[in-house]
Amino acid sequence: MTDFPAIAHVAVTVSDLNRSVPWYRELIGTDPVLDEDTDAGFHHTVFLVGGTLLGLHAFPDGVPAGDAFEARRLGLDHVAFGLPDRAALQGWEKRLDDLGVAHGGIVDAHYGSALSFRDPDGIALEFFAPPA
């Protein structure tokens, strides 16, 4: 058996692609590499982030009424994007400020530093840098 493989893609369900796609496009700084209806009954818009694909999924019947992202529910807690060091994290903190994206500021811990924020649906996202 080979080593455990890297994550190929992450997909999150969003409530409104017309709102989420421009938000992610501005955050990531690039256009999607894929934008199509699937045979599986949902539409997906996919961004290439480093070597990983980040997919935004939307279903024709929408999301259940009153449904909102909650990290303490079973399933996804957050998606973290890796950075090489704390200086890069500070650069992204400024970029989030420039974009008007609310965040929790850089939080340092013995295992690394993180900058947490949320997408338009409240999905928890994070930039993470290992300790120096």
N, C-alpha and C positions, 0 to 999 in steps of 0.2 A: 504494500500500500504506500502511496506517496504522502508527502506532507499535506496537512489540512489546507485546502485552497483558500485564496483571498476572497473577500466579498466581491461578487461581480456586479450586483446592483441592489439598490434599496428602492422600494416603491411605497409612496404614501398616498392615501386617498384624500382628495381635497374637495371642498364643496363647490368651488367655482373656478374653472380653468381660466376664464377671462380675467379674473382677479389674480390668481396665483401665478400663472405663467409670466406676466410682466414683472411681478415681484421677484420671482426666482431669477429671471433673466437679468434684472438689474443687480441683484445680489451676486450672482455667479459671474456676470460680465460677458456672457456668450449666449448665442442662440441655441435652442434645442437641436439635438441631432436626429430626433424622431418625433413626429406629431401625427398620430393616426388613430382611427377606430380599430379595435382588435376584433378577432373572431370570438373572443371570450366575453363580449358584451360590455366592454368599457372602452373609453378613450384614454390614450396615454400620450403624455408629452415627456420626453426624456432628454436630460442634460448629461453631458459627459463631464465628470468632475474628477480630475486626475485620471486614474485608470478605472474608475467606478462609474456606473450609470446610476443617475438619480431620476426615478420616474415619478411623475405626478399622474395619478389615476382619477378619473371622474366617471361616474356611472349615470346612464341616461335617466334613471329614476331618482337621482340625487342621493343624499344621505338621510338616514332616519331623522324625523323631526326631533328637535331638541338635542341631537347628538353633537357632542363637542369633544375635542381631544382632551384626554386626561391621562397624564403620565402614570398615575397609580392604578389604572385599569390594566387588566391582563393584556399583554401585547407590547407594542412599541413604547419605550420610555423616552428616548430621544435619538437623534442622529448627530454624530460628532464628525467634524471635518478636521483632519490632522494638520498641524502646523509644525515647522521645525523648531521654533523657539519662542520665548516670551516676546521678543521684539516684533516678530511677525503677528503675534496676538494683539499687540498694541496697535499695529497698523490696521488690523481688521476692526478693532474697537473704533478707531477714527472713521473707517469706511462706514460702519453701521451708523455712527453719529451723522455722517454726511448724508446718508440715505434716509435719515429720520426713523431708523429702526430702533425701538426701545430694547434695552438689554440690561443685564444685571451687573455689568462691570466685570473686570477681571478678578477671578477668585483663585488664589494660590493655595495649593495643598502639597503635601510631601510627594505625591505621585504625579504632579504636574499642575498646569494652570489652565483655567477654562473661562470662556466667555459665552454665556447663555443668552439666547433670544428666541423669539417665536415667529412663525410664518403667519400669514393672514388668517389661517384657521386655528391658530394657537398651537400648532405642532412644535414641539420643543426641538430646537436646533442648538448646536454648540460648536465653537472653535476650540480646539484643545492642543496644547503644547506640552511636551514632556518636561520634567524638571531639568534645570541646567546642570 
